[in-house]
Amino acid sequence: MERNIRKCLVADFDETITEQDTTMLIASLAKREEEMESRWHQHAEEYYKNWKDIFHNELHRHSQSLDKSCKITKRIKRSALQFRGLEQSCWKKTIDEEFLKGIKREDLYSTGRNLPLRKGALKTLHRAQNHRFEIGIISINWSRDLIVGALESTGEIQAEDVFLCSNNLGYENDLSTGYLSNHLMSGIDKTKYLKELRRRKCEEEEETLIIYVGDSVTDILPALNADVGILICPKQTTRDYCDSFGIKLLDLNDFNKKDFFNSRKKHLWFVSCWKTIKEKIVEPNDGSSYQSVQMNVTHPPSTMTVA
């Protein structure tokens, strides 16, 4: 049966749209005395050490696991809970110590406007909007204002037209109070918002194809829950994590239309630049149209409980 399909292109922010992670950049905008600055750097070092320990433990545990009958998404969710626990303790200390206090809201927006971005990222999102894709950003970034500044930096995209889910700082008179919303910490949380987007489209009685673009370990679970999951310039840690769970990484240059409908999969796509996403997903050059195609896809059931 021929049906009209609503396509959604959803992306992570840090190191997917930006060239570098912005966590330490946001923290550098806070006003801290020397003694607090020292505590902040110690806190950051402890976090990265603990993250690496969890990563290597999970890598070893799942590469040695004999239980291959459990679905990949369920196994990754269990693993993601380990990282989420670390994030919860890290965020609690960040808030309690007020490490992010005293940041001007306008500085976050202007910093976002001047961030180095991956070549072609915003242009691809803009072209996708022109082709009637809905655009989304789902990020564990600390600042919505920073993301808005980056999205609007070229004038091609208006943040109000984007399905934007991220954390944010608390403000009083446009100065950050040190409070940090903590509803988006892990791949589990990203997947929840991805499913919310799909649910919303179902209520609007639209068939929906979701393409998710990320780069890191945190993006693997939402990428697997999308119709097409893409990792851009995945680091070796991300590749190793995929390998330990038996997830194949396929070159997006080999993508074709039928791959939109391979929902029950054990693979993700990798790509080195946004230009390829534009050419293979947004503006395929094979003369075909994805606006109206044969629907024979069954989406994975949305039964995963989100912690």
Stockholm file with secondary structure:
# STOCKHOLM 1.0

chainA/1-307         MERNIRKCLVADFDETITEQDTTMLIASLAKREEEMESRWHQHAEEYYKNWKDIFHNELHRHSQSLDKSCKITKRIKRSALQFRGLEQSCWKKTIDEEFLKGIKREDLYSTGRNLPLRKGALKTLHRAQNHRFEIGIISINWSRDLIVGALESTGEIQAEDVFLCSNNLGYENDLSTGYLSNHLMSGIDKTKYLKELRRRKCEEEEETLIIYVGDSVTDILPALNADVGILICPKQTTRDYCDSFGIKLLDLNDFNKKDFFNSRKKHLWFVSCWKTIKEKIVEPNDGSSYQSVQMNVTHPPSTMTVA
#=GR chainA/1-307 SS CEEEEEEEEEECCTTTTBSSCCHHHHHHTSCCCHHHHHHHHHHHHHHHHHHHHHHHHHHHHHHSCCCCSSCHHHHHHHHHHHHHHHHHHHHHHHHHTTTTEEEEHHHHHHHHHTCCBCTTHHHHHHHHHHTTCEEEEECCCSCHHHHHHHHTTTSSCCGGGSEEECCCEEEETTEEEEEECCSCCSHHHHHHHHHHHHHHHHHTTCEEEEEEEECSGGGHHHHHHSSEEEEESCCHHHHHHHHHTTCEEEEGGGCCGGGGGCCSCSEEEEESCHHHHIIIIISCTTSCCSSEEECCCCCCCCCCCCC
#=GC SS_cons         CEEEEEEEEEECCTTTTBSSCCHHHHHHTSCCCHHHHHHHHHHHHHHHHHHHHHHHHHHHHHHSCCCCSSCHHHHHHHHHHHHHHHHHHHHHHHHHTTTTEEEEHHHHHHHHHTCCBCTTHHHHHHHHHHTTCEEEEECCCSCHHHHHHHHTTTSSCCGGGSEEECCCEEEETTEEEEEECCSCCSHHHHHHHHHHHHHHHHHTTCEEEEEEEECSGGGHHHHHHSSEEEEESCCHHHHHHHHHTTCEEEEGGGCCGGGGGCCSCSEEEEESCHHHHIIIIISCTTSCCSSEEECCCCCCCCCCCCC
//
